[in-house]
Amino acid sequence: MGLVKVLQTPAHTHTMVVAGEALQLTSHRTAYSAQHKSMFVADVHLGKAASFRALGVPVPSGTTQANLNRLSAAMAQFDVQALYFLGDLLHAKAAHNATLLGSLAQWRTQHAQVRMVLVRGNHDSKAGDPPAYLNIEVVEEPHRLGHLALCHHPQHISGAFALAGHEHPVVYLGGKGRDRARLPCFVRHGELLVLPSFGEFTGGHVVDTNQGDEIIPLVPF
């Protein structure tokens, strides 16, 4: 099917019917299920900018709070009773520092009524689980939620529609050279949907508009 549409405003969503239910794909790089009152987000990678700076790469500070603010804005758009992180919440062991965890704890308190679940990804295995006081459950993939299978690594799950991250998909749109835009995107492959990475400085795997059943790019706002 190729390129479907471009999501480009804060409230812009695309409805995708999966496993007999509607899934709202949002311009915030998240997906939402009204049936489960659940939001899904992949590859937040908190602490990655700090890891870059530790290696001498000059990237700006403040990205942790910016990511958390964007996530709050995404949640405010819907009735979110559960938030599922599809792997790679923390980037590395260095993320377990007082500044980052303090910001994360404050943000968690602001959303104390929301159940939060982390589907452990490859970076989570290296970074270590979030501290218990954050009240974020940790589960292994695939984690079943009704007819959905929540994963970090893209995979097809028998009898379920899979949601995954890990690949950080991006797509090029437009002409050539400076006229070409590189945008994060959702990619559907049959009964599998790969979400774009949510965090800053996460890089991306380039797909083209002939790959996948549906490709939904996102324009920054």
C-alpha positions in Angstrom: 0.0 0.0 0.0 2.9 2.3 0.7 2.6 5.9 2.0 -0.7 6.6 3.6 -0.8 10.1 5.1 1.3 12.5 7.1 0.4 13.4 10.7 1.4 17.0 11.2 -0.5 18.7 14.0 -0.5 18.1 17.8 -4.0 16.7 17.7 -3.7 14.8 14.4 -4.4 11.1 14.5 -4.7 8.2 12.1 -7.1 5.4 12.9 -5.9 1.9 12.1 -8.1 -1.1 12.7 -6.2 -3.9 14.2 -7.4 -7.2 15.7 -11.0 -5.9 15.3 -10.4 -2.7 17.3 -9.4 0.9 16.5 -5.9 2.0 17.3 -5.2 5.8 17.2 -1.7 6.7 15.8 -0.8 10.1 16.9 1.6 12.9 15.8 3.2 12.6 19.3 4.7 9.3 18.1 2.4 7.3 20.3 -0.5 4.9 19.7 -3.7 4.7 21.8 -6.3 2.0 22.3 -9.7 3.3 23.6 -10.8 -0.3 24.2 -8.0 -0.8 26.7 -7.7 2.9 27.7 -4.0 2.4 27.1 -1.2 4.4 25.4 1.9 2.8 23.8 5.2 4.4 23.3 8.6 3.0 22.1 12.2 3.9 22.6 12.2 6.9 25.0 15.9 6.3 25.7 16.1 8.6 28.7 19.7 9.5 29.4 21.0 9.1 25.9 22.0 12.8 25.5 23.9 12.6 28.8 25.7 9.5 27.5 26.6 11.4 24.3 28.0 14.3 26.3 30.0 12.0 28.4 31.7 10.8 25.2 32.4 14.4 24.2 29.5 14.8 21.7 28.1 18.4 22.1 24.4 17.7 22.4 22.1 20.0 24.4 21.0 19.3 28.0 17.5 19.2 29.2 16.3 16.5 26.9 15.0 14.3 29.7 12.5 16.9 30.9 11.6 17.8 27.3 10.8 14.1 26.6 8.7 13.8 29.7 6.8 17.0 28.9 6.1 15.7 25.4 4.9 12.4 26.9 2.6 14.3 29.3 1.2 16.2 26.3 0.5 13.0 24.4 -1.3 11.5 27.4 -3.4 14.6 27.9 -5.0 14.0 24.5 -6.8 10.8 25.7 -8.2 9.0 28.7 -5.0 7.1 29.6 -5.4 4.6 32.4 -2.3 2.6 31.4 0.9 3.5 29.7 3.0 0.8 28.1 6.7 1.5 27.2 7.7 -0.9 24.3 11.2 -1.2 25.4 14.3 1.0 26.0 12.9 3.4 28.5 16.4 4.1 30.0 19.4 4.2 27.6 22.2 3.0 29.8 23.4 2.4 33.3 24.5 6.1 33.4 20.8 7.0 33.3 20.6 5.8 37.0 21.7 9.2 38.3 20.1 11.5 40.8 19.2 14.3 38.3 17.5 12.1 35.8 15.8 9.8 38.3 14.6 12.9 40.2 12.9 14.3 37.1 11.4 10.9 36.3 10.1 10.5 39.9 8.5 13.9 39.8 6.9 13.2 36.5 5.7 9.8 37.8 4.0 11.5 40.7 2.1 13.8 38.4 0.7 10.7 36.7 0.3 8.5 39.8 -3.1 7.3 38.8 -1.8 5.8 35.5 -0.5 2.2 35.5 2.9 2.0 33.8 4.4 -1.1 32.3 7.8 -1.5 30.7 8.2 -4.3 28.2 11.9 -5.0 28.6 14.1 -4.1 25.6 17.8 -4.6 24.8 18.8 -1.3 26.4 16.7 -2.0 29.5 18.6 -5.3 30.0 21.9 -3.4 30.0 20.7 -0.3 31.9 18.8 -2.2 34.6 15.2 -2.0 35.6 13.7 1.3 36.8 13.9 1.8 40.6 11.0 0.2 42.4 9.8 3.5 43.9 8.8 4.6 40.3 6.1 2.0 40.3 6.8 0.9 36.8 6.0 -2.8 36.2 8.6 -4.7 34.1 7.5 -7.6 31.9 9.1 -9.7 29.1 8.1 -9.7 25.5 5.6 -10.6 24.1 3.2 -9.3 26.7 -0.4 -10.0 25.8 -3.1 -7.4 26.2 -6.3 -8.8 24.8 -5.6 -9.4 21.1 -2.5 -7.3 21.2 1.0 -8.6 21.7 3.3 -5.9 23.1 7.0 -6.3 22.1 10.2 -4.4 21.8 11.7 -6.3 18.9 9.5 -6.5 15.8 8.1 -9.9 15.4 4.9 -11.7 14.3 3.0 -13.4 17.1 0.5 -16.1 16.3 -3.1 -15.2 17.0 -2.2 -11.5 17.9 -1.5 -8.1 16.4 2.0 -7.1 17.6 3.2 -3.6 18.5 6.9 -3.1 18.7 9.7 -0.5 18.6 13.5 -1.0 18.4 14.0 -0.1 14.7 13.4 3.7 15.0 11.8 3.9 11.5 12.2 7.0 9.4 11.3 7.9 5.9 12.5 10.4 3.3 9.9 12.5 1.6 10.1 15.2 -1.1 12.7 15.8 -3.8 16.4 15.5 -3.6 19.1 17.1 -1.5 17.9 20.0 0.7 14.4 19.6 -0.6 14.1 16.2 1.0 12.7 15.8 4.6 13.7 12.9 6.9 10.7 12.1 9.1 9.9 9.5 11.8 7.1 7.1 10.8 4.9 4.2 11.8 5.3 1.1 9.6 2.8 -1.7 9.4 3.8 -5.1 8.2 0.6 -7.2 8.1 -0.2 -8.0 11.8 2.8 -6.0 13.1 3.1 -2.3 13.7 6.5 -0.7 14.4 6.3 2.6 16.3 8.7 5.5 15.7 11.2 6.2 18.5 9.9 8.7 21.0 13.2 10.0 22.4 15.6 12.6 21.2 18.9 11.7 19.5 17.8 8.1 18.8 18.8 8.0 15.1 16.7 6.0 12.7 16.4 3.1 10.2 15.4 4.4 6.8 12.5 2.7 5.1 11.1 3.7 1.7 7.5 4.3 0.6 7.4 0.9 -1.1 8.1 -1.1 2.1 5.4 -2.2 4.5 1.6 -2.3 4.1 1.3 1.2 5.5 3.8 3.9 6.2 2.5 7.0 8.3 5.2 9.8 8.5 5.1 12.4 11.2 5.9 16.1 10.7 7.4 17.9 13.7 5.2 20.6 15.2 
